[in-house]
Amino acid sequence: MSFLADLRAWQFAGLVMQGLSQPDLELSQYACRKAAAEQNYALAQYNLRAFYASGRGVATDEGEAIKWYLKADAVA
């Protein structure tokens, strides 16, 4: 199982048990993607770009969205 798949499974199990609200769930999803993105996982970097572009879980930031998109492109 890949690191990202392990992260998703851990995240899902923990969040369902905690009964997090939607904003808390989005923040947790962001934190997991950011941790994987910082370890050069291209898919996580690309997904992190979407968080910044849409403002889901974090403040909208076009500069950060572009930065993570370019990092994902460089790794892939």
C-alpha distances in whole Angstrom, upper triangle without the diagonal:
4,7,8,6,7,10,11,10,12,15,15,16,18,20,21,22,24,26,26,28,27,28,26,23,24,24,21,19,21,20,16,17,19,17,14,17,19,16,17,14,17,15,16,19,20,19,21,24,24,25,28,29,29,30,27,27,29,32,32,32,33,33,29,28,29,28,24,25,26,24,21,23,24,20,19
4,5,5,6,9,10,11,12,14,15,17,18,20,21,23,24,26,25,27,26,27,25,22,22,22,19,17,18,18,14,14,16,14,11,14,16,13,13,10,13,12,12,15,17,16,18,21,21,22,24,26,27,27,25,24,26,29,29,29,29,29,26,25,26,24,21,21,23,20,17,20,20,17,16
4,6,5,6,9,10,11,12,14,16,16,18,20,21,22,24,23,25,24,24,22,20,20,19,16,15,16,14,11,11,13,11,8,11,13,10,11,9,12,12,11,14,16,15,16,19,20,20,22,24,25,25,23,22,23,27,27,27,27,27,23,23,24,22,19,20,22,18,16,19,20,16,16
4,5,5,6,9,10,10,12,14,15,16,18,20,21,22,21,23,21,22,20,17,17,17,14,12,13,12,9,8,11,10,7,10,12,10,11,8,10,9,8,11,13,12,13,16,17,17,19,21,22,22,20,19,20,24,24,24,25,25,21,20,22,20,17,18,20,17,15,18,19,15,15
4,5,5,6,9,10,11,12,14,15,17,19,20,21,20,23,21,22,20,17,17,18,15,13,15,15,11,11,14,13,11,13,16,14,15,12,13,11,11,15,15,14,16,19,19,19,22,23,23,24,21,20,23,26,26,27,27,28,24,23,25,24,20,21,23,20,18,20,22,18,18
4,5,5,6,8,10,11,12,14,16,17,18,20,20,22,22,22,20,17,18,18,15,13,15,14,11,12,15,13,11,14,16,14,16,13,16,14,13,16,18,16,17,21,21,20,23,25,25,25,22,21,23,27,28,28,29,29,26,25,27,25,22,23,25,22,20,23,24,20,20
4,6,5,6,8,10,11,12,14,16,16,18,17,19,19,19,17,14,14,14,11,10,12,11,7,9,11,9,8,12,14,13,14,12,15,13,11,14,16,14,14,18,18,17,20,22,22,22,19,17,20,23,24,25,26,26,22,22,24,23,19,21,23,20,18,22,23,20,20
4,5,5,6,9,10,10,12,14,15,16,15,18,16,17,16,12,13,14,11,9,11,11,8,9,13,12,11,13,16,15,16,13,15,13,11,15,15,13,14,18,17,16,19,21,21,21,17,16,19,23,23,24,26,26,23,21,24,23,20,21,23,21,19,22,24,21,20
4,5,5,6,9,10,11,12,14,16,16,18,18,19,17,14,15,16,13,12,15,14,11,13,16,15,14,17,19,18,19,17,19,16,15,18,19,17,18,21,21,20,23,25,24,24,21,19,22,26,27,28,29,30,26,25,28,27,23,24,27,25,22,25,27,24,23
4,6,5,6,8,10,11,12,14,14,17,17,18,16,13,15,15,11,11,14,13,10,13,15,13,13,17,18,17,20,17,20,18,15,19,20,18,18,22,21,20,23,25,25,24,21,19,21,25,27,28,29,30,26,26,28,27,24,25,28,25,23,27,28,25,25
4,6,5,6,8,10,11,12,11,14,14,15,12,9,11,11,8,8,11,10,8,10,13,12,13,16,17,17,19,17,19,16,14,17,18,15,16,19,19,17,20,22,21,20,17,15,18,22,23,25,26,27,24,23,26,25,22,23,26,24,22,26,27,24,24
4,6,5,6,9,10,11,11,13,13,15,13,10,12,13,10,9,13,13,11,13,16,16,16,18,20,20,22,19,21,18,16,19,20,17,17,21,19,18,21,23,22,21,18,16,19,23,24,26,28,29,26,25,28,27,24,25,28,26,24,27,29,26,26
4,6,5,6,9,10,11,15,15,17,15,12,15,16,12,12,16,15,13,16,19,18,18,21,23,22,24,22,24,21,19,23,23,20,21,24,23,21,25,27,25,25,21,19,22,26,28,30,31,32,29,28,31,30,27,28,31,29,27,30,32,29,29
4,6,5,6,9,9,13,14,15,12,10,13,14,10,11,15,14,12,15,17,16,17,20,22,22,24,22,24,22,19,22,24,20,20,24,23,21,24,26,25,23,20,18,21,24,26,28,30,31,28,27,30,30,26,28,31,29,27,31,32,29,30
4,5,5,6,6,9,10,12,9,7,10,11,8,10,13,13,12,15,17,17,18,20,22,23,24,22,24,21,19,22,22,19,19,22,21,18,22,24,22,21,17,15,18,22,24,26,28,29,26,25,29,28,25,27,30,28,27,30,32,29,30
4,5,5,7,10,11,14,12,9,13,14,12,13,16,16,15,18,20,20,21,23,25,26,27,25,26,23,21,24,25,21,22,25,23,21,24,26,24,23,19,17,21,24,26,29,31,32,29,28,32,31,28,30,33,31,29,32,34,32,32
4,6,8,12,14,16,13,12,15,16,14,15,18,18,17,20,22,21,22,25,27,27,29,27,29,26,24,27,28,24,24,28,26,24,27,29,27,26,22,20,23,27,29,31,34,35,31,31,34,34,31,32,35,33,32,35,37,34,34
4,6,9,12,13,10,10,14,14,12,14,17,16,16,19,21,21,22,25,26,27,29,27,29,26,23,26,27,24,23,26,25,22,25,27,25,23,20,18,21,24,27,29,32,33,30,29,33,32,30,31,35,33,31,35,36,34,34
4,7,9,12,10,9,13,14,12,14,17,17,17,20,22,22,23,26,27,28,30,28,29,26,24,27,27,23,23,26,24,21,24,26,24,22,19,17,20,23,26,28,31,33,30,29,33,32,30,31,35,33,32,35,37,35,35
4,7,8,6,6,9,10,9,11,14,14,15,17,19,20,21,23,25,26,28,26,27,24,22,24,24,21,20,23,21,18,21,23,21,19,15,13,16,20,22,25,27,29,26,26,29,29,27,28,32,30,29,32,34,33,33
4,6,5,6,9,10,10,12,14,15,17,18,20,21,23,24,26,28,29,27,28,25,22,24,24,21,20,22,20,17,20,21,19,17,13,12,15,18,20,23,26,28,25,25,28,29,26,28,31,30,29,32,35,33,33
4,5,5,6,9,10,10,12,14,15,16,18,20,21,22,24,26,27,25,25,22,20,22,21,18,17,19,17,14,17,18,15,13,10,9,13,15,17,20,23,25,23,22,25,26,24,25,28,28,26,30,32,31,31
4,5,5,6,9,10,11,12,14,15,16,19,20,21,22,25,26,24,25,22,19,21,21,17,16,18,16,12,14,16,13,11,8,6,10,12,14,17,20,22,20,19,23,24,22,23,27,26,25,28,31,30,30
4,5,5,6,9,10,11,12,14,15,17,19,20,21,23,25,23,24,22,19,20,21,17,16,19,17,14,16,18,16,14,11,8,11,14,17,19,22,24,21,21,24,24,22,24,27,26,25,29,31,29,30
4,5,5,6,9,10,11,12,14,16,17,18,20,22,23,21,22,19,16,19,19,15,15,17,15,13,16,18,15,14,10,8,12,15,17,20,22,24,21,20,24,24,21,23,26,25,24,27,29,27,28
4,5,5,6,9,10,10,12,14,15,16,18,20,21,19,20,17,14,16,16,12,11,14,12,9,12,14,12,10,7,5,8,12,13,16,18,20,17,16,20,20,18,19,23,22,21,24,26,25,25
4,5,5,6,9,10,10,12,14,15,16,19,20,19,20,18,14,16,16,13,11,14,13,10,12,15,13,11,8,5,7,11,13,15,18,19,16,16,20,19,17,19,22,21,21,24,26,25,25
4,5,5,6,9,10,11,13,14,15,17,19,18,19,17,14,15,17,13,12,15,15,12,14,17,16,14,11,8,11,14,16,18,21,22,18,18,21,21,18,20,23,22,21,24,26,24,25
4,5,5,6,9,10,11,12,14,16,17,15,16,14,10,13,13,10,9,13,12,9,12,15,14,13,10,8,11,14,16,17,19,20,17,16,19,19,16,18,21,19,18,21,23,21,22
4,6,5,6,9,10,10,12,14,15,14,15,13,10,11,12,9,7,10,10,7,9,12,12,11,8,6,8,11,13,14,16,17,13,13,16,16,13,15,18,17,16,19,21,20,20
4,6,5,6,9,10,11,13,15,14,15,14,11,12,14,11,9,13,13,11,12,16,16,14,12,9,10,14,15,16,18,18,15,15,18,17,14,17,19,17,17,21,22,20,21
4,5,5,6,9,10,11,13,12,14,12,9,11,13,11,10,13,14,12,14,17,17,16,14,12,13,17,18,18,20,20,17,16,19,18,15,17,19,17,16,20,21,19,20
4,5,5,6,9,10,11,9,10,9,5,7,9,7,6,10,11,9,12,14,15,14,12,11,12,15,16,16,17,18,14,13,16,15,11,13,16,14,12,16,17,15,16
4,5,5,6,9,10,10,11,11,7,7,10,9,6,10,12,10,11,14,15,14,13,12,11,14,15,15,16,16,12,12,15,13,10,13,15,12,12,16,17,15,17
4,6,5,7,9,9,12,12,8,10,13,12,10,13,15,14,15,18,19,18,17,15,15,18,19,18,20,19,15,16,18,16,13,16,17,14,14,18,18,16,18
4,5,5,7,6,9,9,6,8,11,10,9,13,15,14,16,18,19,19,17,16,17,20,20,19,20,20,16,16,17,15,12,14,16,13,12,15,15,13,14
4,5,5,5,7,8,5,5,8,9,7,10,12,12,13,16,17,17,16,16,15,18,18,17,17,16,13,12,14,12,8,11,12,9,8,12,12,10,12
4,5,7,10,11,9,8,12,12,10,12,15,15,15,18,20,19,19,17,17,19,19,18,18,17,13,14,15,12,10,13,13,10,11,14,13,12,14
4,6,9,11,9,9,13,14,13,15,18,17,18,21,23,22,21,20,20,22,23,21,22,20,17,17,18,15,12,15,15,11,11,15,13,11,13
4,6,9,8,7,10,12,12,13,16,17,17,19,22,22,21,21,20,22,22,20,20,19,15,15,16,13,10,12,12,8,8,11,10,7,10
4,6,5,6,9,10,11,13,15,16,17,19,20,21,20,20,20,22,22,21,20,20,16,16,16,14,11,12,13,9,8,11,11,8,9
4,5,5,6,9,10,11,13,14,16,17,19,20,19,20,20,22,21,19,18,18,15,14,14,12,9,9,10,7,4,7,8,6,6
4,5,5,6,8,10,11,13,15,15,17,18,17,18,18,21,20,19,18,18,16,14,14,14,10,10,12,10,7,10,12,9,8
4,5,5,6,9,10,11,13,14,15,16,15,15,15,18,17,17,17,17,14,12,14,13,9,10,12,10,8,12,13,11,11
4,5,5,6,9,10,11,12,14,15,15,15,15,17,16,15,14,14,11,9,10,9,5,7,9,7,5,9,10,9,10
4,5,5,7,9,10,11,13,14,14,15,15,17,15,14,13,14,11,9,10,10,6,5,9,8,6,8,11,10,10
4,5,5,7,9,10,11,12,11,12,13,15,14,14,14,15,12,9,12,12,9,9,12,11,9,12,15,14,13
4,5,5,7,9,10,10,10,10,10,12,12,11,12,12,9,7,10,10,7,8,11,11,10,13,15,14,15
4,5,5,6,9,10,10,12,11,12,10,9,9,10,7,4,7,8,5,6,9,10,9,11,14,14,14
4,5,5,6,8,8,10,10,12,10,10,10,12,10,7,10,11,9,9,12,13,12,14,17,17,17
4,6,5,6,5,7,7,9,8,9,10,12,9,8,11,12,10,11,15,15,14,17,19,19,19
4,6,5,7,8,6,7,5,5,7,8,6,5,9,10,9,10,13,14,14,16,18,19,20
4,6,8,11,9,9,6,6,6,9,8,5,8,11,10,10,13,15,14,16,19,20,20
4,5,9,9,8,6,8,9,12,11,9,12,14,13,13,17,18,17,19,22,22,22
4,6,5,5,4,7,9,12,11,10,13,15,14,15,18,19,19,21,23,24,24
4,5,7,8,11,13,15,13,12,15,17,15,16,19,20,19,21,24,24,24
4,7,9,12,14,16,14,13,17,17,16,17,21,20,20,23,25,24,25
4,6,8,12,13,11,11,15,15,14,16,19,19,19,22,24,24,25
4,6,10,11,10,11,14,15,15,17,19,20,20,23,25,25,26
4,7,9,9,8,12,13,13,14,17,18,19,21,23,24,24
4,5,5,6,9,10,11,12,14,16,17,19,20,22,23
4,5,5,6,9,10,10,12,14,15,16,18,20,21
4,5,5,6,9,10,11,12,14,15,17,19,20
4,5,5,6,8,10,11,12,14,15,17,18
4,5,5,6,9,10,11,12,14,16,17
4,6,5,6,9,10,10,12,14,15
4,6,5,6,9,10,11,13,14
4,5,5,6,9,10,11,12
4,5,5,6,9,10,11
4,5,5,6,9,10
4,5,5,6,9
4,5,5,6
4,6,5
4,6
4
